[in-house]
Structure formats: C-alpha cells, structure tokens
C-alpha cells in the first residue's frame, strides 16, 4: 500500500479506509491478508519482483505484470486548493503558471498535458514526496496545493490543534480544475486472487460491512465517498447520481 495517502492508508495503525475494506473483502473469502506500506515507486518494483501479491495503483496498458481487476477500484479526484482570502477563484490550470504550486510526486505524469505544460513553465512549481505540508498555504510559502481533498483535509486537521475543525476548513477554496479523476485498477498475482477480491468486495457491500467501514472514516476523519465512486456505482444499493454505466 502507498504509505502517504491518509486516511486511505494509516501505516502506524496498520489500517485506513482502503486497508480496512481490502482486509474485510478477503476475510469474506476466508483469505488472510497482511499489508506493507511504502513509497509508490517502490511498490511497482516490489510487485515486479514477486514480493507482494497485489499492487493497488495499476493502469491498463501500462506494461506492468499481473492480472488486472475487471474494473477500476479507486479514484483520485485531485483539486487545486488555495486560501479563500488570497485566491477565492482560479480561472483554469494556466492561471497557476505564475503562482507557487506544491503538489505530490509525479503529478506531471498524472494530471494531464495542460498541467504538465503549466509545471514546465512555472519556476515555483514543487513536487513533494510523502504527505503534502498543508501549512505552507497559511504560512504564505505556497499559493496553491494540488491534492486529493480528503488527503488534504486529513493533514490539515492533523496539523492543526484547533477545536472548531469546520472553521479551519472554511479558510480554504477547493477548485475542481481537472475534468476526470485519476482511476486505478488493482493488479493481482493470479486470476484466482483477483476473483476472490472481487467476490469479497461485492459481499461486504451487500452485507453492510463496507458501509459501516466507510461511515466510520467519515465520522473519524471527515472523508467523502469520492475515492470509492467506482465501487459505489457497482455495488451500492442506492447509487450516486454521477455514476456512469456500471454493472456488478
């Protein structure tokens, strides 16, 4: 598992929203699971070397080994985040060219050609390994942070010792400048393992266990369901309004 996408993975607790869903899905198929947490680039290598059985950030036609899930499992809908008092509005990706932009490692590869062009032309563009330092906005060390909103909120509230968490969040504007979320498939060591996972995730959606896990993280960390839109569209009894055609 990628180590820096809290609350989807929480390495210190050996948990996280995605971890708990995977653990429950395999348990439904009577399969024990254990989890390792590491940087994204190392995950690819470990999978190629056969040291791990599931790689959770795979893409079709990537040339990576393994058996892909039949459908994408997670969606990273990244947004540009600013202080409302400074930049209440951003008129597109190009508007960030003259701003101090901080984002995650390899963002230029994942956020489209327009974003890559902006990054190449921006002398104040920075990519950070590990979790993004959300305090950079409040300390006036950055103008824009590009992140998945749930991850941004996790670190913002983790770093802030304030009682009124909603007041903290209200200081920020979230700009949805990227038309499509970055979808990820899972890659498995074998077809049998893939099929066990897919049966298991369907089962925990049907028996209510997935809902209980998702609700717990919403209460504890304020996480949304955006990360799980693909699973919700396939397996949730009442499906989100923005589902594309998806069948279980």
Beta strands, then each sheet from edge to edge (+ up, - down):
strand 1: 54-58
strand 2: 67-68
strand 3: 74-76
strand 4: 78-83
strand 5: 101-104
strand 6: 125-128
strand 7: 144-148
strand 8: 172-175
strand 9: 182-188
sheet 1: 1+ 9- 2+
sheet 2: 1+ 9- 3+
sheet 3: 6+ 5+ 7+ 4- 8+
end
